[in-house]
Amino acid sequence: MSLQSLNQDKELAKFFTDVDYLRDLFKAFVAAPTLPKRLLVIHGVGGVGKSSLLRMFRLDGKGAHVPVALASGDEAKSELDVLARWMEDLKVDGVVFPSFGKTYEHYRAIQAKVDEQAKKAVGGRATDIAGKAASKTAEAAGGALAGAAIGSFIPGIGTAIGGVVGGVLGGMGAEVLTDWLLSRGFKKPDIDLLLDPTEKLTDDFLADVARAADKRRVVLMLDTFEQMTALGDWVRDVAQRLHANALLVIVGRVLPNWSRAWQTWMANARVEELKPMTEDDMRELVRRYYATMRGGQPNPAQVEAIIRFARGLPMVVTSAVQLWVKYGVEDFQSVKAEIVANLVDRLMEGVPKELIPALEAAAVVRWFDQPILRAMLKQEDVREVYNELRRFPFVRTRAERFALHDTVREIMDENLRMQDSERYCELHERAAAYFEKQLEGATGEEAEKCELEQLYHWLQADEDKGTRLFREMCENLARVHLVNRLRTVLGELTNHTFGHTTNRLWSEYYVARLAELEVKGELAETGYAFVAEQEEAEPRLRAYAFSDLGGLLSRWQHLGKIGGIERALGTLEKSVTIAPMDDHLVHSHFSFAHVYQYMGDGISPISTWRLAKNSMWNAKTTMAWHTLIPNSWSCTCIWET
């Protein structure tokens, strides 16, 4: 926790109002000889003051000399982000991390080494990386190398070192990527850590926290948990394994969905709902905040107008008071209190005209600094509006720089979409172009952030284009089994409302792919079957879903069931008849080979006729049959000629 954050918490404490019972509850948990519950879960609607309450918890923990760490879902996009933020906060309070710190530094060193090796390879032969790829594919890639593919797939490696060979590595999968890393002198344990660092780093973090918790109480906190749904299983695992003397506080708009995987989690948690303020509490908040901002007593008539306007949300109360004091906006009687979105109109009425474009730009992006504003506003000098904007009532600091409060940003962004869709799309396109440009020279975590921001903005500006980018990212990650990174990308779509059904179904499909990679067979089967049966889905999507479902059903444990062979063959038959052949659908032939091998039919006239009829026999198909059925050479040679 930085000194700036501590000072901001102390400023907040001057006017923080209400929920004394929750602060008392937290203090009781911190002071108890034995924790009454291992979890404290607080939920409530947006803008009700959840994040401010966590800051008060942090201040109360500091006052009791208890180590407290806070990570937020709007900043931490991966498991490693959360662990790193927790570590930095706890280190300030004297907690040491010998295991996690060593592994984390080693992980970053491996990332840097891979980046260095990939850059050295630029200009060389693509086959140096491609390895087992077909020579004609490698030649087509030319000298561009698989550096970009590595950068796209491995957390922390940039994409600036190449862009052509994503298809090469995508077709090869994790095995060839591993071979290339081995050829460059990387040890197998280091490669395993690079490809999936979460398990090892989580183990080390929990071990270090356990050593600290043996001696004193430790508190870990997560804010805006609703933006961490992709990390839900991981957070549950951390909660279950956390030391008995460590308290985990989770705050969000909804409760964790753990009932199936951890049926007794509610018994281990104290669950509290943070409700909107009463009118009396809002009056007290207005009084305290006005005294902090200007001093003296506020106009009672305007206090009542603000209360009606805020609808119990302290965030709106404090923002309204700031506008009142700073811009002289006092005519709250004219504002329709029942529609929170009208807050945008009211803000615009009180804001200087020259600040409105910058405010709209800040509402479009999820965080901003001067370079982002320059790109969004297409102005060379944005220092004046930037300085004005960062002092704006709704703006808060975050890791990247500044951001509008989430609830206000969402309201303003939606308002712009409804009122001026042309400008809405234009601003999101500018943001997407900015992050795409930044991606060219980015490496490490910065590259990951740029990729996610680019994806977010294209989904808003042009959903079809955004979905194509999403599909490309997910397909590449899935093929090299980068589960952690795939989970992060899928998390970006958690709160996106799709306008086109087929785009939504593509996201459902990759959720099923993730489940398969996580060895959650039943969940993957259910997901594939759902997508495959949707008539409104585009043919290629249905073919992919049937192909992957058929792959699962062709496993021998399924084929041994009554009707298993028929179901597998029927599913695979659909996959190869719905859409034209491509690299992904070739997997159906591997699955066909599995089924016929199980049946004892090394290669049947029916199966070869099917392949020839659909013009699907190619080098990859031949490889599939030869891999599983070595004696099929004579048959395949006939068909190849």
C-alpha positions in Angstrom: 0.0 0.0 0.0 1.5 3.3 -1.1 1.7 6.5 1.1 -0.6 8.1 -1.4 -3.3 5.4 -1.0 -2.9 5.7 2.8 -3.5 9.4 2.7 -6.5 9.0 0.4 -8.0 6.5 2.9 -7.5 9.0 5.7 -9.2 11.7 3.7 -12.1 9.3 3.0 -12.4 8.6 6.8 -13.2 12.3 7.4 -16.6 12.0 5.8 -17.3 8.2 5.5 -20.8 7.6 6.9 -22.9 4.7 8.0 -22.3 0.9 8.0 -20.6 1.2 11.4 -21.9 -2.3 12.1 -19.8 -3.7 9.2 -16.7 -1.9 10.4 -17.3 -3.2 13.9 -17.8 -6.7 12.5 -14.5 -6.5 10.6 -12.7 -5.2 13.7 -14.1 -8.1 15.7 -12.9 -10.6 13.1 -9.4 -9.0 13.2 -9.2 -9.0 17.0 -10.7 -12.5 17.6 -8.2 -15.1 19.0 -9.7 -17.6 16.5 -11.4 -16.5 13.4 -15.2 -17.2 13.7 -15.4 -17.5 9.9 -12.7 -17.9 7.3 -14.6 -15.7 4.8 -16.3 -12.3 5.0 -18.4 -11.7 1.9 -20.1 -8.4 1.3 -22.4 -7.8 -1.8 -24.5 -4.9 -3.0 -25.5 -2.9 -6.0 -23.1 -0.7 -7.9 -22.3 2.7 -6.3 -23.5 1.7 -2.8 -20.1 2.2 -1.3 -18.5 -1.2 -1.3 -15.1 -0.1 -2.4 -15.0 2.7 0.1 -15.9 0.3 2.8 -12.9 -1.9 1.9 -10.7 1.1 2.2 -12.0 1.7 5.7 -11.4 -2.0 6.4 -7.8 -1.4 5.3 -7.4 1.6 7.5 -8.9 -0.2 10.5 -6.5 -3.1 9.8 -3.6 -0.8 9.8 -4.8 0.8 13.0 -4.8 -2.7 14.7 -1.3 -3.5 13.2 -2.7 -6.3 11.1 -1.2 -6.9 7.7 -3.9 -6.1 5.1 -3.7 -6.6 1.3 -6.2 -5.4 -1.3 -6.6 -6.4 -5.0 -9.4 -5.2 -7.3 -11.1 -7.0 -10.2 -11.1 -3.8 -12.3 -7.3 -3.8 -12.2 -6.2 -7.4 -11.6 -7.0 -9.4 -14.7 -5.2 -12.6 -13.9 -4.3 -14.8 -10.9 -0.7 -13.5 -11.1 -2.0 -9.9 -10.9 -3.9 -10.6 -7.7 -1.0 -12.4 -6.1 1.5 -9.7 -7.0 -0.8 -6.9 -5.6 -1.4 -8.9 -2.4 2.3 -9.4 -2.0 3.2 -5.8 -2.4 0.7 -4.7 0.2 1.7 -7.3 2.7 5.4 -6.6 2.3 4.7 -3.0 3.5 3.3 -4.5 6.7 6.4 -6.7 7.2 5.3 -9.9 5.7 8.2 -11.6 3.8 7.8 -13.8 0.8 10.9 -16.0 0.4 9.2 -18.7 -1.7 6.8 -16.7 -3.8 9.3 -13.8 -4.3 12.0 -16.2 -5.6 9.6 -18.1 -7.9 8.0 -14.9 -9.2 11.4 -13.3 -10.0 12.5 -16.6 -11.7 9.3 -16.6 -13.7 9.9 -13.0 -14.9 13.5 -13.9 -15.7 12.3 -16.8 -17.9 9.9 -14.4 -19.7 12.7 -12.0 -20.4 14.9 -14.8 -21.7 12.2 -16.0 -24.1 11.6 -12.5 -25.3 15.4 -12.1 -25.9 15.6 -15.4 -27.8 12.6 -14.7 -30.0 14.1 -11.2 -30.9 17.4 -12.8 -31.8 15.5 -15.2 -34.1 13.9 -12.4 -36.1 15.3 -12.4 -39.6 16.3 -16.1 -39.5 14.5 -19.1 -40.9 10.9 -19.8 -39.7 11.8 -23.5 -39.6 14.1 -22.8 -36.7 11.0 -22.3 -34.6 8.5 -24.2 -36.6 10.3 -27.5 -36.2 7.7 -30.1 -37.1 5.6 -27.8 -39.2 5.3 -28.6 -42.9 8.1 -27.0 -44.9 5.8 -25.2 -47.3 4.1 -23.5 -44.3 7.4 -22.5 -42.9 8.5 -21.1 -46.2 5.3 -19.1 -46.4 6.1 -17.6 -43.1 9.4 -16.4 -44.5 11.6 -14.7 -42.0 8.9 -13.4 -39.8 9.3 -16.2 -37.2 7.0 -17.4 -34.5 8.0 -14.7 -32.2 4.6 -13.1 -32.5 2.9 -16.3 -31.9 5.0 -16.8 -28.8 4.2 -13.3 -27.7 0.5 -13.9 -28.2 0.4 -17.1 -26.3 2.8 -16.8 -23.4 1.9 -14.4 -20.5 4.3 -11.6 -20.4 5.9 -11.9 -23.8 5.2 -9.1 -26.3 3.9 -9.4 -29.8 6.1 -6.8 -31.4 8.7 -9.4 -32.6 6.6 -10.8 -35.4 3.1 -11.3 -36.7 3.0 -13.8 -39.5 3.6 -17.1 -37.8 0.6 -17.3 -35.5 -0.9 -19.8 -37.8 2.2 -21.9 -37.8 2.4 -22.3 -34.1 -1.3 -22.4 -33.8 -1.3 -25.5 -36.0 1.6 -27.1 -34.2 0.3 -26.8 -30.6 2.1 -26.9 -27.3 4.4 -29.8 -28.1 6.3 -28.0 -30.9 6.5 -24.8 -28.9 8.0 -26.8 -26.1 10.5 -28.4 -28.5 11.5 -25.0 -29.7 12.1 -23.7 -26.2 14.1 -26.9 -25.4 16.2 -26.2 -28.5 17.0 -22.8 -27.1 18.4 -24.1 -23.9 15.3 -23.8 -21.7 14.9 -26.6 -19.1 11.7 -28.5 -18.9 10.7 -27.2 -15.4 11.2 -23.6 -16.6 9.1 -24.3 -19.6 6.3 -25.7 -17.4 6.5 -22.7 -15.2 6.4 -20.3 -18.2 3.4 -22.0 -19.8 1.3 -22.3 -16.6 2.8 -20.3 -13.6 -0.4 -20.1 -11.6 -0.2 -23.4 -9.7 3.4 -23.0 -8.5 3.1 -19.3 -7.6 -0.2 -19.9 -5.8 1.4 -22.7 -3.8 4.4 -20.6 -2.8 2.2 -17.5 -2.0 0.0 -19.6 0.3 3.0 -21.2 2.0 4.5 -17.7 2.7 1.2 -16.4 4.0 0.9 -19.5 6.2 4.3 -18.7 7.8 3.2 -15.2 8.6 -0.3 -16.3 9.8 1.3 -18.7 12.3 2.4 -15.6 14.2 -0.4 -13.0 13.6 -3.7 -12.4 11.8 -3.4 -11.7 8.1 -6.2 -10.2 5.9 -6.6 -10.6 2.1 -9.3 -8.6 0.3 -10.8 -8.7 -3.2 -12.8 -5.8 -4.5 -15.3 -5.8 -7.5 -15.4 -9.6 -7.5 -18.0 -9.6 -10.2 -15.2 -8.7 -12.7 -13.3 -11.8 -11.5 -15.8 -14.5 -12.6 -13.1 -16.1 -14.8 -11.0 -16.5 -11.7 -13.8 -17.8 -9.6 -12.5 -21.4 -9.3 -9.0 -20.1 -8.5 -10.3 -17.8 -5.8 -12.3 -20.7 -4.3 -9.2 -22.8 -4.2 -7.3 -20.0 -2.4 -10.2 -19.6 0.1 -10.2 -23.3 0.8 -6.4 -23.6 1.3 -5.8 -20.3 3.1 -4.3 -20.6 6.6 -6.9 -20.7 9.4 -5.5 -17.5 10.9 -5.9 -15.6 7.6 -9.2 -13.8 6.7 -10.4 -13.5 3.1 -12.7 -10.6 2.4 -14.6 -10.6 -0.9 -16.7 -7.7 -2.1 -18.8 -7.5 -5.2 -22.2 -7.0 -6.8 -23.1 -10.7 -6.6 -22.2 -13.7 -4.4 -19.6 -16.2 -5.5 -21.1 -19.1 -7.4 -19.4 -21.9 -5.5 -22.3 -24.0 -4.3 -21.6 -26.9 -6.7 -17.8 -27.2 -6.2 -17.8 -26.2 -2.5 -21.2 -27.1 -1.1 -20.3 -25.9 2.5 -18.8 -22.6 1.6 -21.6 -20.6 3.1 -21.0 -22.4 6.4 -17.5 -21.0 6.3 -18.5 -17.5 5.5 -20.2 -14.5 7.0 -22.3 -13.0 4.3 -23.6 -9.4 4.5 -25.5 -7.2 2.0 -24.5 -3.6 1.8 -27.8 -1.8 1.1 -28.4 1.7 -0.2 -28.3 4.5 2.4 -31.3 5.7 4.3 -32.3 9.3 3.9 -30.9 10.2 7.3 -27.6 8.6 6.5 -27.4 10.5 3.2 -28.2 13.8 5.0 -25.3 13.1 7.4 -23.0 12.2 4.5 -23.9 15.4 2.7 -23.3 17.4 5.8 -19.8 15.8 6.4 -18.7 15.9 2.9 -19.8 19.5 2.3 -17.9 20.5 5.5 -14.8 18.7 4.1 -15.1 20.4 0.7 -16.1 23.9 1.6 -16.8 24.2 5.3 -20.0 25.4 7.0 -23.6 24.1 6.5 -25.2 23.2 3.2 -28.4 24.7 1.9 -31.2 22.4 3.3 -33.2 22.6 0.1 -30.3 21.5 -2.0 -29.5 18.7 0.5 -33.0 17.3 -0.1 -32.6 17.6 -3.8 -29.4 15.6 -3.7 -31.0 12.9 -1.6 -33.8 12.4 -4.0 -31.3 12.4 -6.9 -28.8 9.9 -5.3 -31.4 7.2 -4.5 -29.3 5.9 -1.6 -26.0 5.6 -3.5 -23.2 7.4 -1.6 -21.1 7.6 -4.7 -23.8 9.8 -6.3 -24.2 11.8 -3.1 -20.5 12.8 -2.9 -20.3 13.4 -6.6 -23.3 15.7 -6.5 -21.8 17.7 -3.7 -18.5 18.0 -5.5 -20.4 19.4 -8.5 -22.4 21.7 -6.3 -19.3 23.1 -4.7 -17.0 23.2 -7.8 -19.2 24.1 -10.6 -22.2 25.7 -8.9 -24.7 23.1 -10.0 -27.6 23.6 -7.6 -30.8 23.0 -9.6 -31.2 19.4 -8.6 -35.0 19.7 -8.5 -35.1 19.4 -12.3 -33.2 16.1 -12.3 -35.3 12.9 -12.6 -34.2 11.0 -9.5 -35.7 7.7 -10.6 -33.3 7.4 -13.6 -29.7 7.1 -12.5 -28.6 7.5 -16.2 -29.7 11.1 -16.0 -26.7 11.7 -13.8 -24.8 12.0 -17.1 -27.0 14.8 -18.3 -26.6 16.6 -15.0 -22.9 16.2 -15.1 -22.7 17.7 -18.5 -24.8 20.7 -17.5 -22.3 21.6 -14.8 -19.1 20.9 -16.7 -17.3 23.5 -18.7 -17.8 23.0 -22.4 -14.2 22.4 -23.2 -14.1 19.5 -20.7 -17.1 17.6 -22.2 -15.2 15.9 -25.1 -12.5 14.8 -22.6 -15.1 13.5 -20.2 -16.7 11.5 -23.0 -13.3 10.1 -24.0 -12.6 9.1 -20.3 -16.0 7.4 -20.1 -15.2 5.3 -23.2 -11.8 4.0 -22.0 -11.4 2.0 -18.8 -8.4 4.1 -17.7 -6.6 7.1 -19.1 -3.4 9.1 -19.2 -2.2 11.9 -21.4 -1.2 9.7 -24.4 -4.6 8.0 -24.4 -6.4 11.4 -24.3 -4.2 12.7 -27.1 -5.2 9.7 -29.3 -8.9 9.9 -28.3 -9.2 13.7 -28.7 -6.8 14.0 -31.6 -5.1 16.9 -29.9 -1.3 17.4 -29.4 -1.6 19.3 -26.1 -4.1 17.8 -23.6 -2.3 18.9 -20.4 -5.0 21.4 -19.4 -8.0 19.1 -19.9 -6.0 16.2 -18.4 -5.3 18.2 -15.2 -8.9 19.3 -15.0 -10.2 15.8 -15.6 -8.1 14.1 -13.0 -9.5 16.4 -10.4 -13.1 15.6 -11.5 -15.4 14.2 -8.8 -15.8 10.8 -10.3 -12.2 10.2 -11.2 -10.1 7.9 -9.0 -6.5 6.6 -9.2 -5.7 3.1 -10.2 -2.6 1.2 -11.2 -2.5 2.4 -14.8 -3.2 6.1 -14.1 -6.7 7.5 -13.7 -10.2 6.2 -14.3 -13.8 7.2 -13.9 -15.7 5.4 -11.2 -17.0 2.1 -12.8 -20.7 2.8 -12.3 -20.4 6.4 -13.6 -18.3 5.3 -16.5 -20.7 2.6 -17.5 -23.7 5.0 -17.3 -21.9 7.7 -19.4 -20.7 5.2 -22.0 -24.1 3.7 -22.4 -25.7 7.2 -22.6 -23.3 8.1 -25.4 -24.2 4.9 -27.2 -27.9 5.7 -27.0 -27.6 9.5 -27.7 -24.9 9.5 -30.4 -24.0 6.0 -31.7 -21.8 7.5 -34.4 -19.5 9.2 -32.0 -19.7 6.2 -29.6 -18.3 3.9 -32.3 -15.7 6.5 -33.4 -14.3 6.9 -29.9 -14.1 3.2 -29.3 -12.4 2.7 -32.7 -9.8 5.4 -31.8 -9.2 3.6 -28.5 -8.8 0.2 -30.3 -6.4 1.7 -32.8 -4.4 3.3 -29.9 -3.9 0.0 -28.0 -3.2 -1.8 -31.3 -0.4 0.7 -31.9 0.9 0.3 -28.4 0.9 -3.4 -28.8 3.6 -3.2 -31.5 6.2 -2.2 -29.0 4.9 -3.8 -25.8 6.2 -6.8 -23.9 5.4 -8.5 -20.7 2.3 -7.5 -18.7 2.0 -4.3 -20.8 1.4 -6.4 -23.9 -1.3 -8.4 -22.2 -3.1 -5.2 -21.1 -3.0 -3.8 -24.6 -4.4 -6.9 -26.1 -7.3 -7.0 -23.6 -8.0 -3.3 -24.1 -7.9 -3.6 -27.9 -10.4 -6.5 -27.7 -12.7 -4.6 -25.3 -12.9 -1.6 -27.6 -13.4 -3.5 -30.8 -16.3 -5.4 -29.2 -17.9 -2.1 -28.4 -17.2 -0.4 -31.8 -17.8 -3.3 -34.1 -19.0 -6.5 -32.5 -18.3 -8.6 -35.5 -14.7 -7.5 -35.8 -14.3 -7.7 -32.1 -15.6 -11.3 -32.1 -13.2 -12.2 -34.9 -10.3 -10.9 -32.9 -11.6 -12.7 -29.8 -11.8 -16.0 -31.8 -8.3 -15.6 -33.1 -6.9 -15.0 -29.6 -8.8 -17.9 -28.1 -8.0 -20.3 -30.8 -4.3 -19.6 -30.6 -4.3 -19.9 -26.8 -6.4 -23.1 -26.8 -4.2 -24.8 -29.3 -1.0 -24.4 -27.2 -3.0 -25.1 -23.9 -2.3 -21.7 -22.2 -5.3 -22.2 -19.9 -4.5 -19.3 -17.6 -4.3 -16.8 -20.4 -7.4 -18.2 -22.1 -9.3 -17.9 -18.9 -8.3 -14.2 -18.7 -9.4 -13.5 -22.3 -12.8 -15.2 -21.7 -13.2 -13.1 -18.6 -13.3 -10.0 -20.8 -16.6 -11.1 -22.2 -18.3 -11.7 -18.9 -20.1 -8.4 -18.8 -20.5 -7.9 -22.6 -24.0 -8.0 -23.9 -23.9 -9.4 -27.5 -26.1 -7.9 -30.1 -25.7 -10.9 -32.5 -26.5 -14.5 -31.3 -23.8 -16.1 -33.3 -21.1 -14.0 -31.7 -22.4 -14.9 -28.2 -22.4 -18.6 -29.2 -18.7 -18.3 -30.2 -18.0 -17.2 -26.7 -20.0 -20.1 -25.4 -17.9 -22.4 -27.6 -14.6 -21.2 -26.2 -15.9 -21.6 -22.7 -16.5 -25.2 -23.5 -12.9 -25.4 -25.0 -11.6 -24.0 -21.7 -13.6 -26.7 -19.8 -12.0 -29.4 -21.9 -8.5 -28.1 -21.3 -9.3 -28.0 -17.6 -10.3 -31.7 -17.8 -13.9 -30.9 -17.0 -15.3 -33.4 -19.4 -19.0 -33.2 -18.5 -19.0 -29.4 -18.6 -17.2 -29.4 -22.0 -19.7 -32.0 -23.5 -22.6 -29.9 -22.3 -21.2 -26.7 -23.8 -20.3 -28.3 -27.1 -23.7 -30.0 -27.4 -25.5 -26.7 -26.6 -23.6 -24.7 -29.3 -23.8 -27.5 -31.9 -27.6 -27.7 -31.7 -28.2 -24.0 -32.1 -29.7 -23.5 -35.6 -28.9 -19.7 -35.6 -25.2 -20.4 -35.2 -23.1 -20.1 -38.3 -22.3 -23.5 -40.0 -18.6 -23.4 -39.2 -19.2 -22.8 -35.5 -21.6 -25.7 -35.4 -19.1 -27.9 -37.2 -16.4 -27.0 -34.7 -18.7 -27.8 -31.8 -19.7 -31.2 -33.4 -16.1 -31.9 -34.1 -14.9 -31.3 -30.6 -17.9 -33.1 -29.1 -17.2 -36.0 -31.3 -13.6 -36.0 -30.1 -14.8 -36.3 -26.6 -17.3 -39.0 -27.5 -14.6 -41.0 -29.4 -12.6 -41.7 -26.3 -12.8 -45.3 -25.4 -14.6 -44.8 -22.1 -17.5 -43.4 -24.0 -17.3 -45.9 -26.9 -17.8 -48.7 -24.4 -21.2 -47.5 -23.4 -24.4 -48.7 -25.0 -24.8 -46.8 -28.2 -21.5 -45.0 -27.7 -20.1 -45.9 -31.1 -23.2 -44.8 -33.0 -23.3 -41.5 -31.1 -19.7 -40.8 -31.7 -19.9 -41.6 -35.4 -23.1 -39.7 -35.8 -21.7 -36.6 -34.2 -18.5 -36.7 -36.2 -20.5 -37.2 -39.4 -22.3 -33.9 -38.7 -19.0 -32.1 -38.1 -17.6 -33.0 -41.6 -20.8 -32.3 -43.5 -21.9 -28.9 -42.1 -18.9 -26.8 -43.2 -16.0 -26.9 -45.6 -12.8 -28.6 -44.4 -10.2 -26.5 -42.5 -7.3 -27.1 -40.1 -9.6 -27.4 -37.1 -12.0 -29.8 -38.6 -9.2 -32.2 -39.5 -9.3 -33.3 -35.9 -12.6 -35.1 -36.8 -10.5 -37.6 -38.8 -8.3 -38.4 -35.8 -11.5 -39.0 -34.0 -12.9 -41.2 -36.8 -9.6 -43.2 -36.7 -10.1 -43.7 -32.9 -13.6 -45.1 -33.4 -12.6 -47.5 -36.2 -9.6 -48.6 -34.3 -11.8 -49.4 -31.3 -14.1 -51.3 -33.7 -11.2 -53.3 -35.0 -11.7 -51.8 -38.4 -8.2 -50.7 -39.4 -9.6 -48.7 -42.3 -12.9 -49.4 -43.9 -14.1 -48.8 -47.5 -16.9 -46.7 -45.9 -14.5 -44.4 -44.0 -12.2 -43.9 -47.0 -15.2 -43.2 -49.3 -16.5 -40.6 -46.9 -13.1 -38.8 -46.9 -12.7 -39.0 -50.6 -16.3 -37.9 -51.2 -15.9 -34.7 -49.2 -12.4 -33.9 -50.6 -11.0 -34.1 -47.1 -8.1 -36.4 -47.6 -4.8 -34.4 -47.2 -1.5 -34.6 -45.6 -2.8 -34.1 -42.1 -5.5 -36.8 -42.6 -2.9 -39.2 -43.8 -0.8 -38.5 -40.8 -3.8 -39.1 -38.5 -4.4 -42.6 -40.0 -0.7 -43.5 -40.2 -0.3 -42.5 -36.5 -3.1 -44.6 -35.2 -3.2 -47.4 -37.9 0.3 -48.0 -39.3 -0.9 -50.8 -41.6 -3.2 -48.4 -43.5 -0.4 -47.3 -45.9 -1.6 -49.4 -48.8 -5.1 -48.1 -48.6 -4.1 -44.5 -48.3 -1.6 -44.6 -51.0 -4.4 -45.8 -53.4 -6.6 -42.8 -52.5 -3.7 -40.3 -52.7 -3.0 -41.3 -56.2 
